[in-house]
Amino acid sequence: MRAFILRKLLNIVPTIFLLSLIIFIGMELTPGDAATALIEPDTPVEEIEKIRESLGLNEPAYIRYFSWLAGIFVGDFGISLNDGSDIATVISQKLGATLELMLTSFLFSSIIGVILGIVSSLNKYSSTDHILTLFGMIGLSIPSFFFGIISLKILSVDLQLLPFGGRLSPDEMGNVRILNLIQPALVLALLEIAAVMRYSRSTMIDVLGKDYIVTAQSKGLAPWRINFLHGFRTAVTPIIVLLAFRLPGLIGGSIIIETVFVWPGMGSTFIYAVEGRDYNMVMMISLIVSVIVLIASLLVDVLIAIFDPRVKLQ
């Protein structure tokens, strides 16, 4: 297992380099540059050239790229063009909030989605199945930001059951902090719950139709043994793979949800950086998100190897 994980990690390294190059080229192709984000429309040309010189923008693109990479290796992520803050410090402060929101949402979507999928599969074509299927279609069709706005209107403004938004500091533990977290996490999880539920349902229905399940039923085994010890045990592997593959989707969803709920994480910071043309911040957040996606892909491979004995770690 250790050798398998090590090989996967070594394979990730060149991918990260390629992604960093793509991100850098993408930013180079955008209109303007970092200097244009700092100037006023009536700034003299001489002043603009001084700013470009101070930022190193007059250097060839390949020198600036390798300079950027060298800074990353030593922990120097650069300076924000909007407020002059250290990007490494900003990301270290924001990353925890995003991971908290993502992992909470991942737990909600995994547990609720799998349970609803099993219930739907065991009550195939019943009224319960039809209701859950309708819920799944609605969850997959309506964007998460719309759910977020409706949730804020009903639960926070009208009923005043939950806080309007924001995040309390880690020192402020207890029920109040949980209330701040539960609404954005559930809204972010809605799309994932619908997807996991539909996939769990179809997987369980497929497994429960296998010959060995029919044989177990003919032997008079208890339904709970058939459904869970034989059925769900087989269906759990593709479900786990799906759950791991949904992690990158949570990253993209968190960008919108953090903005709607004023959640001080990486997503809202990325939006503000794009709006403020903070090129340095946009590149670093894009690279970090890409690394998280690669780690999620590695997690998928490891989980498949652990839960499916047919897979060999070669």
C-alpha positions in Angstrom: 0.0 0.0 0.0 2.8 2.4 0.9 4.5 1.8 -2.4 1.2 2.3 -4.3 0.6 5.6 -2.6 4.2 6.7 -3.2 3.9 5.9 -6.9 0.7 7.9 -7.2 2.2 10.9 -5.4 5.2 10.8 -7.7 2.8 10.8 -10.7 1.0 13.9 -9.3 4.2 16.0 -9.3 4.5 16.4 -13.1 0.8 17.0 -13.3 1.1 19.9 -10.8 3.9 21.4 -12.9 1.7 21.1 -16.0 -1.3 22.7 -14.3 0.8 25.5 -13.0 2.0 26.2 -16.5 -1.6 26.2 -17.8 -2.7 28.6 -15.1 0.2 30.9 -15.7 -0.4 30.9 -19.5 -4.1 31.5 -18.9 -3.4 34.5 -16.8 -0.9 35.8 -19.4 -3.6 35.6 -22.1 -6.1 37.7 -20.1 -6.5 41.4 -21.1 -4.2 43.7 -19.2 -1.8 42.7 -16.5 -1.1 43.1 -12.8 0.0 46.7 -13.3 -3.4 47.7 -14.9 -5.1 46.5 -11.7 -3.2 49.1 -9.7 -3.6 52.2 -11.8 -6.2 54.8 -12.4 -7.5 55.4 -15.9 -5.6 58.7 -16.1 -2.3 57.4 -14.8 0.7 58.6 -16.9 2.5 56.1 -19.1 5.8 56.7 -17.2 4.1 55.8 -13.9 2.7 52.6 -15.5 6.1 51.6 -16.7 7.5 52.1 -13.2 4.9 49.9 -11.7 5.5 47.2 -14.3 9.3 47.4 -13.6 8.7 47.1 -9.8 6.5 44.1 -10.3 8.9 42.4 -12.7 6.4 42.5 -15.6 9.0 43.6 -18.1 10.9 40.3 -17.7 10.2 37.6 -20.3 7.2 35.3 -19.5 9.4 32.2 -18.9 11.5 34.0 -16.3 8.4 35.2 -14.4 7.0 31.7 -14.5 10.0 30.1 -13.0 10.3 32.9 -10.5 6.7 32.3 -9.4 7.4 28.5 -9.1 10.6 29.2 -7.1 8.7 31.4 -4.7 6.1 28.7 -4.2 8.7 26.1 -3.3 10.0 28.4 -0.5 6.6 29.4 0.7 6.6 32.8 -0.9 3.2 32.9 -2.7 3.5 36.6 -3.5 1.6 39.7 -2.5 -2.0 40.5 -3.1 -2.4 43.3 -5.6 -5.6 44.6 -3.9 -4.4 45.3 -0.3 -0.7 44.3 -0.3 -1.3 41.4 2.1 0.8 38.2 2.0 -1.0 35.6 0.0 0.4 32.7 2.0 -1.1 34.2 5.2 -4.4 34.9 3.5 -4.7 31.4 2.2 -3.7 29.8 5.5 -6.5 31.8 7.2 -9.2 31.1 4.5 -8.3 27.4 3.8 -9.5 26.2 7.2 -13.0 27.8 6.7 -13.3 26.2 3.2 -12.3 22.8 4.4 -14.7 23.0 7.4 -17.6 23.8 5.0 -16.6 21.2 2.5 -16.1 18.3 4.9 -19.3 19.1 6.8 -21.2 19.2 3.5 -19.4 16.0 2.4 -20.6 14.2 5.6 -24.2 15.5 5.1 -24.3 14.4 1.4 -22.7 11.0 2.0 -24.8 10.0 5.0 -28.1 11.4 3.9 -27.7 10.6 0.2 -26.7 6.9 0.8 -29.6 6.4 3.3 -32.2 7.9 1.0 -30.8 5.9 -1.9 -31.1 2.6 0.0 -34.6 3.5 1.2 -35.6 4.3 -2.4 -34.1 1.1 -3.8 -35.8 -1.1 -1.1 -39.2 0.5 -1.9 -38.8 0.5 -5.7 -41.7 2.0 -7.7 -43.6 2.8 -4.5 -44.9 6.3 -3.5 -41.8 6.7 -1.3 -39.6 6.0 -4.3 -41.5 8.4 -6.5 -41.2 11.2 -3.9 -37.5 10.7 -3.4 -37.0 10.5 -7.2 -38.8 13.8 -7.6 -36.6 15.3 -4.8 -33.5 14.0 -6.7 -34.6 15.6 -10.0 -35.3 18.9 -8.2 -31.9 18.8 -6.5 -30.1 18.1 -9.7 -32.0 20.7 -11.7 -31.9 23.8 -9.5 -28.6 25.6 -8.9 -27.3 25.7 -5.4 -27.1 29.5 -5.1 -30.9 29.6 -5.7 -31.4 27.2 -2.8 -29.1 29.4 -0.8 -31.1 32.6 -1.4 -34.4 30.8 -0.6 -32.9 29.3 2.5 -31.7 32.7 3.8 -35.0 34.3 3.0 -37.1 31.7 4.9 -34.8 30.4 7.7 -32.9 33.6 8.4 -35.1 36.5 7.5 -38.7 35.3 7.9 -38.4 32.7 10.6 -35.1 33.9 12.1 -34.2 30.3 13.0 -30.6 30.4 11.7 -27.9 33.2 11.5 -27.9 35.2 8.3 -24.4 34.3 7.4 -20.7 34.6 8.3 -18.5 32.3 10.3 -17.5 32.5 13.9 -13.9 32.0 14.9 -12.7 28.5 16.0 -12.5 29.8 19.6 -16.3 30.4 19.6 -17.4 26.8 19.9 -20.8 25.5 20.8 -24.3 25.6 19.4 -24.0 29.1 18.0 -21.1 28.2 15.8 -22.8 25.1 14.6 -25.8 27.1 13.6 -23.6 29.3 11.5 -22.2 26.3 9.7 -25.3 24.1 9.3 -27.2 26.2 6.7 -24.4 26.8 4.1 -23.2 23.2 4.6 -26.7 21.8 3.9 -27.3 24.0 0.9 -23.9 23.0 -0.6 -24.8 19.4 0.1 -28.2 19.4 -1.6 -26.9 18.8 -5.1 -24.6 16.1 -3.8 -27.4 14.5 -1.8 -29.5 14.2 -4.9 -26.7 12.8 -7.0 -25.5 10.3 -4.3 -29.1 9.2 -3.7 -29.9 8.5 -7.4 -26.6 6.6 -7.8 -27.0 4.6 -4.6 -30.5 3.7 -5.7 -29.5 2.5 -9.1 -26.5 0.6 -7.8 -28.5 -1.1 -5.1 -31.3 -2.1 -7.5 -28.7 -3.6 -9.9 -27.0 -5.6 -7.1 -30.3 -6.8 -5.6 -31.2 -8.3 -9.0 -28.0 -10.5 -9.1 -28.3 -14.3 -9.1 -26.6 -14.7 -5.7 -29.2 -12.4 -4.1 -32.0 -14.4 -5.6 -30.3 -17.6 -4.3 -30.1 -16.0 -0.8 -33.7 -15.1 -0.9 -34.7 -18.7 -1.9 -32.8 -20.0 1.1 -35.0 -18.0 3.4 -32.3 -15.6 4.7 -33.6 -12.6 6.7 -34.2 -9.6 4.4 -31.8 -7.4 6.5 -29.0 -9.9 5.9 -29.7 -10.0 2.2 -30.0 -6.3 1.8 -27.2 -5.1 3.9 -24.7 -8.0 4.4 -24.9 -9.2 0.8 -26.4 -6.3 -1.2 -25.0 -3.1 0.3 -21.6 -4.7 0.9 -21.3 -5.2 -2.8 -22.8 -1.9 -3.8 -20.6 0.1 -1.4 -17.5 0.2 -3.6 -18.9 2.1 -6.5 -20.8 4.4 -4.1 -17.5 5.2 -2.3 -15.9 5.9 -5.6 -18.7 8.3 -6.5 -18.4 10.1 -3.1 -14.7 10.6 -3.6 -15.3 11.9 -7.2 -17.8 14.4 -5.9 -15.2 16.1 -3.7 -14.0 18.4 -6.6 -17.6 19.4 -7.2 -17.8 20.6 -3.6 -14.9 22.9 -4.3 -16.6 24.5 -7.2 -19.9 24.7 -5.3 -18.3 26.3 -2.3 -17.2 29.3 -4.4 -20.8 30.3 -4.9 -22.1 29.2 -1.5 -19.4 31.1 0.3 -20.3 34.3 -1.5 -24.0 33.8 -0.8 -23.5 33.1 2.9 -20.6 35.6 3.3 -18.5 32.6 4.4 -14.8 33.8 4.7 -13.2 30.9 2.7 -11.2 30.3 -0.4 -14.2 30.6 -2.7 -15.3 34.0 -1.7 -11.7 35.2 -1.7 -11.3 33.9 -5.3 -14.4 35.8 -6.4 -13.2 39.0 -4.8 -9.7 38.4 -6.4 -11.3 38.0 -9.9 -13.4 41.1 -9.4 -10.4 43.1 -8.3 -8.1 41.6 -11.0 -5.8 40.3 -8.3 -3.8 38.1 -10.6 -1.4 36.8 -8.0 -4.2 35.6 -5.7 -6.2 34.1 -8.6 -3.2 32.0 -9.8 -2.4 30.7 -6.3 -6.0 29.8 -5.4 -6.4 28.1 -8.8 -3.2 26.1 -8.2 -4.2 25.0 -4.7 -7.7 24.0 -5.9 -6.1 21.9 -8.6 -3.8 20.2 -6.1 -6.9 19.4 -3.9 -8.6 17.8 -6.9 -5.5 15.7 -7.6 -5.5 14.6 -4.0 -9.2 13.6 -4.3 -8.3 11.5 -7.3 -5.5 9.8 -5.3 -8.1 9.1 -2.6 -10.4 7.5 -5.1 -7.6 5.0 -6.2 -6.8 4.2 -2.6 -10.4 3.6 -1.5 -11.0 1.4 -4.5 -8.0 -0.7 -3.6 -9.1 -0.9 0.1 -12.8 -1.8 -0.5 -12.5 -3.9 -3.6 -10.4 -7.0 -3.1 -10.4 -7.6 -6.9 -8.2 -4.6 -7.4 -4.4 -5.3 -7.1 -2.0 -2.6 -6.0 0.3 -3.0 -9.0 
